[in-house]
Amino acid sequence: MKVLRASLAASFFFLMASLQAAKPVKWEPWMETDRDVFPSLLIATATVDWNAEAEVDEDGEEYAPTYGDTNGWFGVWVSQVPAGAKLTVEVESPGWLKPSKVEVNVKKAQEDIYITPKAVLDYDALHLIREQKPVNVSFKVSLNGTLLGERHETLTMHGLNDCPFFVDHGEEAESLDLSWMFAAYVNENHPWIDRILQEALQTGLVDSFTGYQTEDPEQVLTQVFAIWHVLQRKGIKYSDISTTPGAKMVYCQTVRFLDESLDATQANCVDGSVLMASLLRKIGITAYLVMVPGHCYLAFDTDAEGEETVGLETTMLGNNKLKPLKELPSMEAKLKKKEFAASLKTFKSAISTANEDLEENAEKFGDEEETEYQLISIQEARDFGILPIASGRKRS
């Protein structure tokens, strides 16, 4: 009997010691872009599967495992998760994020995990956000059917024109390069493009846009020049207006859509490159956005195989003051020839300037450590799943 009592006492003290040693489950809201929400990012990556074949690695040592939607941008961080735990996470924000819920089972005890539900986003509502504003987001977590708590966070919702391109997590986590987001503002489906191409044909520089069909690099250059020339006649000027309301951990820049650049007849280095890339993509010419510290310009292939890539400094679009396109039919032949020659001279200079930079930084574009030097292939971005962001403008 004494042996039984001693055994029971030992079991009791062991149980009490275990309970005292167990740490309470803690959780916090988590957002990949910290306290900032970017409609452009959510729309552009709507169909991207970052981890198509990935499974939860509960034994991973370098990073805390992610449960739920591994492609998610927000959810919760949970610590001291016991083995066999069933966790339910709900996230909601009125007006753009419908109630989104996920239930996960954690087989092994985990010190830290992330749980991200599949976000049920209202893409139409996100598309209409053009100015920065605060938004409330609610997070709710339950463990084995018991509510652990509900928290409400006020985040900054950015406008659709704000393009995030780098997330600096400091020493806590690996930084995130989002420079491919600039490709989302290249929109080869924009309803205004057909009209611009028709106007380019009216210049008489080309009689059709055939992309690489002629297999002649000179014909490709002529097609690009025809587009360049018509944009000059539309009065596009360089304007270094790119100030974006700040974000604590996210580097971002305001980018105009194609129609906004045409309406304003002005474009900064990114705007002009996005504008030209959209038009080149439409006629089947491979285009790139070239990012260097503090600047962006265009590059394109002169052949289908990509054996020759040519740069184009789009900020030089405004270097000529040409007569508007509507005056071209009645323009004297001498003046017309003079303006074509001036435009071509600027075009060649824009190529020379950009090519010099391409050659100078060629090694850096292929170096993963040189994150400020990027050669962003629009085709590769599309293949990866980055969607072009629709401007919302109707065909004119």
N, C-alpha and C positions, 0 to 999 in steps of 0.2 A: 504493500500500500504506500509506504514511504517512497519507494522507487517510482511509482506512478505519479505521486504528487510532485516529486522532484522533476520528473519528465515534463509534466504539465507546466510547472513553474518555468523551466528552461525554455519551453516553447513560447510561453507568454512573453518572457523577457526578450526573446529573439524577434517576436512579432512587433513588440513595442519599439525595439531598436530599429527595425526595418522601416516602420512608419515614420519614426523621427528622422531617419536618414533620407527618406524620399523627399525630393524637392517638389514644390508645387508647380503645376503647369502654368507657364506664362505665355502671353502672346501680345503682339503689336501689329498694327496695320503696316503693310509693306507695299511700296510702289517703286518700280524699276527706275522711273524718272523723278524720284523723290516726291516733292509736293507740287509737281507741275503735270498737267494733263495736256497732251497735244493731239487735237483732232486729226491733224495731218498724219501723224504716226499711226493712230488707230485705224484710219481709213486705208492708208497705203499698205499696211501689213495684215489686212483682214483675212487674207487667204494664205498667208505664209505659214508653213509648218517648219519651225526651226529644228525640231527634234522628231522628224518623221519616224525614225526607227528606234528612238531612245526609250528606255525603260527606267523606272525609278531604281536608283542604286542606293540601297539602304546601308551598304557597307562603304560607300564613298568617303574618303578622308579629306579631300581638298575642299569640297564645297558641300554645304548642307543640301540634302536631296529635296527635289521639288515634287509635290503631289498635285494631282488635278490636271489643269491645263498648263503644260510645260511651255506653251507659247504666250502665256498671260503676262500682262503688264502690271497688274496689281492683285493683291491678295493679303495674306497674313504670314507673319513669322511666328513660329511656335517653338518654345523650348521645354526641355525636360518631359518629353513625350514618352509615356510608359508603353511597354510592349502590348500589342493587341488593342491599342486605342482606336476608337472610331471617332473621327473628328468631322464635324460639319461646319462649313464656312459659307456665309452669305454676304454678298456685297451689293450695294444699291446706291444710286444717285438720281434724284428726280430730273427728268428732262432729257437724259442722254444715256444713262445706264440702268436698264431694267433689272429687277431682282435676279441675281445670278447666284446659284447655289451648287455646292459640290460636297459629296461625302467620300471620305477616304479611310482606308484601314491601314494602320501602321503595324507591321508584323513585329519588328524589332524595336526595342527602346532606342530613342533618338535624342541626342542632346539638343539639336536644332533642326527644324525642317521649314520649308516654305509650302504654303498651300494656295493655289490660285484657281478659282473657279473659271469656267468658260464664260467670258463676259458677253451678256446679251446687250449689245450696243445698238443704239438708235442712230444709224449712219446718216439718215436724212437730217436729223437734228444736229449732229456733229458738223455736217457740211455747211450749215447755216451760221455757225459761230465765226464771226469775223473780228471780234474785239475781245480783249482779255477781260475776264471776270472771275469772281470767286464762286466755287461750287461746293456743296456739302456732300460728302460720301460717308455712308454708314457701313460698318463692318460688324459682323456678328459671328461668334464662335461657340460651338457646343462640343462637349466631350462625353461620349457614351450617353448621349441623350440629355445631359445636364448643361444648361447654358452657362458658359464661362463669363460672358459679358458682351456688351455692345458698345462700340465706340463710334464717335462722329468726328470726322476730320474735314477741315476746310482747306481745299486745294485751289490752286490757280489754274483756271482753264484758259489756255491760249487761243488766239485766233487761228483760223485755217491757214493763213499765210506764214505763220511762224514755223520754221523748219528746224527741228532739233538735229544736231549732227554729232554731238559727243556728250556722254554722260560720265562725269568724274566722281567716282564713289570714294575717292581718297584712299586711305590705307585699309579701309574696312573690306573692300571687295574690288574685283577687277573692273577697270574702266570699260565703257561700252562705246565702240565706234559706230556711229549712225550716219556716216557721210553718204551712204547709199540713198538716204532719204531725199537728197536733192533730185534724184532720178524720178521721184514721184511727181515733181512739178513739170517734168517733160510730158506733155500730153499730145501724142500723135493722133488722138481721136477728137481733138478740139473742133467744134463745128465751124469755126472761122477759117480753118486752114485751107479748105477748098477754094474759098474766095481769094485768099492771098496767093495761092498757086496760079489761079486764073489771071490775076493781075501781073504776076511775074511773066506769064506767057505773053501778055500784052506789050511788054517791053521789047519783044522781038529778039531777045538774046538767045532763047531756045524755042523750039516749036512743040516740045513735049518733055515730060519728066519721066525718064526711063530707068533711073537708078543706075545699076551696074550692067544693064542688059547689053549695052554696046561693047562692054569689056574694054573701054577706052578711058583711062584715068583723066585725060584732058576733057572728055565729055562730062565726066563727073564734076570736075572743077568748074566747068561752064554752068552746070545746073546750080551748083552752090552759089556761084557769082550772081546768077539771075535772081535768086532768093535774097541775097545780100543787097543787090541793087534796088529791088522793090521796097525793101525795108528802109533803105536810105531815102527813097522818094516818099515814104510815109512819115519822114521826119523824126525817126527814132534817135534820141540823143542820150549820151551817157549821163547818168545821174547817180551819185554815190549816196543814195538815201536807203539805208538798210538797218537803221536803229531798231532794235527789238527789245521790248520790255524784258528785263533780266530774269534769270532763273538761278537758283542757288547752286545747283549741281549740274545743270544742263546748259550746254552751249547751243545757241540757236540763232537763226537769222531770218529776217523777213524776206520772202521771195514772192514776186509778183507772178500771177498767172499770165498766160499769153495775151488774153484780151485786155488785161489791166495795163500791160506794157504798151500795147497798141493805142489804147484809149488815152493814156497819159503821155504818149510819144516820148517816153523816157524809160531807161532801164539801167540798173547797175550791172556789174560784171556777171552775177549769177542770173539775173533776169534775162539779159541779152543772150547768154549761152543756152538757157532753158528754151527761149523763144526759137533760136536757130535749130537747136536739137530736135524740137517738136516737128518743125517743118522738114528737116532732113529725114527723120524717122518715117514720116508720111510717104516720102518718095522712095523709100527703100535704101537709104544710105546709112551705114552704121555710124553712130555718133557717140561721143564721150563727153563727159564734163571733167575738165582738168582742174583739180584743186591744189593750190599752192598756198603758203601762208599769206593770208589777207587778200587772196585774189582767186578768180575763177575765169577760165576761158574754155572755148570749144575745141574739140578735135574730131576728125572724121576719117574714115578709110576711103581711099581712092579706088579700091578694088574689092571685089566680093570676098577674096581670101584674107583680107586684112594685112597684106604684105607691106603696104605703105600707109602710114597714118600722118595726117597733116593737121597742124594746129591752126586756129583762127581766133585772133584777138577781137572779141565782139565789142569791146568798149570803143573801138575805132569806127563803129557804125555811124556815129554822128560827126565824123571829121569832114564830111562834104555837105554843102547846102545845095541840094538839088531841087529842081522844080517838081511839084506834085505830079503824080501819075496822070491825072486828068488833063494836064496840059501837054502831055507827050505827043498825042496825035497831031496837034497844030504847031508843034515846035519846029523851028527852022533846022534844017539838016546839020548846019554847022554847029549850032548850039547843042543839039542832041549828041553829036559826035564828041563835042568837048566834055559834056557831062558824063557820058559813058566812059571816056578816057580817064577822067578824074576819079570816078567811082572804082574803075578797075585798078588804078594806081593804089588807092587806099586798100582795096581788097588784097592785093599782092603784098602790101606792107603789113597788113594784119596777119597774113600767113607767115611772113618772114619773122615778125616779132614773136609770134606764138611758137613757131618751129625752133627758134633759138632757145626758148625756155624749155621746150620738150626735150631737146638734146642735152641741155645743161643738167636737167634733173632726172634723166632717164633711169639711173640706178635707184634713185630715191622712190620712184613710183612703184618699184617692185620690192621695196624693203618694208616688211611689216612693222618695223620699229619706227619708221618715218610716217606717222599717222597724219601729219599735216600735208603730205604729198599723196594725192589720190588720182588715179585715172579711172573714173567711174564709167563703166560700160553700161549704157542704157539697156542693151539687149540682155546682158547678164543679170541686171536688176529685174527685168521682166521675167526671165527664166526662173529666177529665184522666187518670184511671186510678188514683187513690189508693184502695186497697181498705180497707174497714173491717176492723179486727183482731178476729178471733173471740176471745171470752173463754175458750172451752173448757168453759163450764158447760152442763149439760143442762137441758132444759125442765122447769120445776117446776109 
